[in-house]
Amino acid sequence: MASSVDYEPTFPRAGRKQDRPNAPVATAFDYWRVKMYLPFADHLLAELQQRLSQGNERYAMQYLLPDRVQDLNDQRKNAIFSAAQADLEVNMETFHRE
C-alpha cells in the first residue's frame, strides 16, 4: 500500500528508550514487523486461545445444526439448555423432548 502512494517506510526517530529496547534489525520493514506485527499477532493468538479454550457452554449449540446433531448427547443437551435457559420459555424436560 505504501508503494502505491510513493511512500518509503523509515525508522522512527531514535530517542530515549521508555518501553522496550530497540530491536536489532537492518531494514525499516523488519523494524515494523518486529515492533508492530509480531506483538499484534502474538496478542491475537493469545486472545483467541483464551476465548476459545474456556468452557463456553454456548459453543455446544453447534450440535443443534443438522450436520452435527448425530453427535448430540445428554451432556451437551444440558450444557445447551443451561446456556440458553434465560432465553427459553420451556423447562428442561420440554427442551429434551424437542
PyMOL commands that set and color helices and strands:
alter all, ss='L'
color gray80, all
select helices_A, chain A and resi 3-5+28-53+57-64+69-71+74-87+92-97
alter helices_A, ss='H'
color red, helices_A
deselect
rebuild
show_as cartoon
